[in-house]
Amino acid sequence: MIILYTKTMCPYCRKVLDKVAELGITIDERNMADQKNLAELMEKGGKRQVPFLVDEERGVSMYESDDIVEYLEQR
C-alpha cells in the first residue's frame, strides 16, 4: 500500500496527487488536518514536511514532490 501524507492547499502535494491521478495509482491519502495523521507522519518521517510518501510493499519512504513523482513514474 502507498500512503501519501498531504496538507490542504499545498502546491507540492497537489503536484503529486495530480501525478497519482494521471497514472491511475490507488493510494491512501492522509491529510495533516487530522492530528492522528500528523502523529503518524512524525513517527515515520521525523519531520512535519509534506508531501511524504510511504510505499509499505517496497520499504520506501521519501519527501520532496519531484522525487515522489519520479518514483511513481518508475514504479
C-alpha atoms as a printed R data frame, in Angstrom:
   type eleno elety resid chain resno      x      y       z
1  ATOM     1    CA   MET     A     1  0.000  0.000   0.000
2  ATOM     2    CA   ILE     A     2  1.166  3.517  -0.783
3  ATOM     3    CA   ILE     A     3  0.451  6.143   1.841
4  ATOM     4    CA   LEU     A     4  0.764  9.821   0.977
5  ATOM     5    CA   TYR     A     5  0.750 12.403   3.741
6  ATOM     6    CA   THR     A     6 -0.575 15.734   2.493
7  ATOM     7    CA   LYS     A     7 -1.780 19.142   3.590
8  ATOM     8    CA   THR     A     8 -4.728 21.065   2.180
9  ATOM     9    CA   MET     A     9 -3.735 23.848  -0.232
10 ATOM    10    CA   CYS     A    10 -0.151 22.556  -0.541
11 ATOM    11    CA   PRO     A    11  1.002 23.047  -4.165
12 ATOM    12    CA   TYR     A    12  3.657 20.352  -3.824
13 ATOM    13    CA   CYS     A    13  1.061 17.879  -2.564
14 ATOM    14    CA   ARG     A    14 -1.224 18.822  -5.470
15 ATOM    15    CA   LYS     A    15  1.609 18.098  -7.907
16 ATOM    16    CA   VAL     A    16  1.967 14.570  -6.517
17 ATOM    17    CA   LEU     A    17 -1.795 13.993  -6.347
18 ATOM    18    CA   ASP     A    18 -2.141 15.073  -9.979
19 ATOM    19    CA   LYS     A    19  0.520 12.531 -10.992
20 ATOM    20    CA   VAL     A    20 -1.217  9.822  -8.935
21 ATOM    21    CA   ALA     A    21 -4.456 10.556 -10.813
22 ATOM    22    CA   GLU     A    22 -2.676 10.636 -14.177
23 ATOM    23    CA   LEU     A    23 -1.075  7.243 -13.536
24 ATOM    24    CA   GLY     A    24 -4.244  5.725 -12.042
25 ATOM    25    CA   ILE     A    25 -2.479  4.662  -8.849
26 ATOM    26    CA   THR     A    26 -4.504  3.829  -5.747
27 ATOM    27    CA   ILE     A    27 -3.115  5.473  -2.621
28 ATOM    28    CA   ASP     A    28 -4.148  6.094   0.953
29 ATOM    29    CA   GLU     A    29 -4.065  9.893   1.318
30 ATOM    30    CA   ARG     A    30 -3.677 11.108   4.888
31 ATOM    31    CA   ASN     A    31 -4.198 14.816   5.458
32 ATOM    32    CA   MET     A    32 -2.418 16.686   8.231
33 ATOM    33    CA   ALA     A    33 -5.715 18.315   9.267
34 ATOM    34    CA   ASP     A    34 -6.251 15.114  11.278
35 ATOM    35    CA   GLN     A    35 -3.918 15.142  14.294
36 ATOM    36    CA   LYS     A    36 -3.652 11.339  14.161
37 ATOM    37    CA   ASN     A    37 -2.112 11.606  10.695
38 ATOM    38    CA   LEU     A    38  0.314 14.269  11.879
39 ATOM    39    CA   ALA     A    39  1.451 11.980  14.701
40 ATOM    40    CA   GLU     A    40  1.971  9.135  12.195
41 ATOM    41    CA   LEU     A    41  3.978 11.415   9.905
42 ATOM    42    CA   MET     A    42  6.242 12.472  12.763
43 ATOM    43    CA   GLU     A    43  6.731  8.841  13.797
44 ATOM    44    CA   LYS     A    44  7.506  7.595  10.276
45 ATOM    45    CA   GLY     A    45  9.388 10.551   8.829
46 ATOM    46    CA   GLY     A    46 10.517 12.687  11.732
47 ATOM    47    CA   LYS     A    47  9.518 15.992  10.082
48 ATOM    48    CA   ARG     A    48  6.290 17.924   9.515
49 ATOM    49    CA   GLN     A    49  7.179 18.290   5.849
50 ATOM    50    CA   VAL     A    50  4.693 17.183   3.201
51 ATOM    51    CA   PRO     A    51  4.215 15.539   0.835
52 ATOM    52    CA   PHE     A    52  5.651 12.394   2.375
53 ATOM    53    CA   LEU     A    53  5.269  9.049   0.633
54 ATOM    54    CA   VAL     A    54  5.482  5.627   2.237
55 ATOM    55    CA   ASP     A    55  5.424  2.545  -0.019
56 ATOM    56    CA   GLU     A    56  4.960 -0.210   2.540
57 ATOM    57    CA   GLU     A    57  5.324 -3.033  -0.005
58 ATOM    58    CA   ARG     A    58  8.790 -1.898  -1.070
59 ATOM    59    CA   GLY     A    59 10.026 -0.350   2.170
60 ATOM    60    CA   VAL     A    60 10.426  3.069   0.548
61 ATOM    61    CA   SER     A    61  9.736  6.427   2.164
62 ATOM    62    CA   MET     A    62 10.570  9.883   0.851
63 ATOM    63    CA   TYR     A    63  9.922 13.595   0.956
64 ATOM    64    CA   GLU     A    64 10.169 16.081  -1.965
65 ATOM    65    CA   SER     A    65  7.455 16.182  -4.602
66 ATOM    66    CA   ASP     A    66  9.841 15.863  -7.567
67 ATOM    67    CA   ASP     A    67 11.419 12.731  -6.077
68 ATOM    68    CA   ILE     A    68  7.989 11.259  -5.333
69 ATOM    69    CA   VAL     A    69  6.739 11.964  -8.864
70 ATOM    70    CA   GLU     A    70  9.855 10.357 -10.354
71 ATOM    71    CA   TYR     A    71  9.436  7.321  -8.081
72 ATOM    72    CA   LEU     A    72  5.788  6.909  -9.077
73 ATOM    73    CA   GLU     A    73  6.622  7.159 -12.782
74 ATOM    74    CA   GLN     A    74  9.271  4.438 -12.456
75 ATOM    75    CA   ARG     A    75  7.118  2.216 -10.285
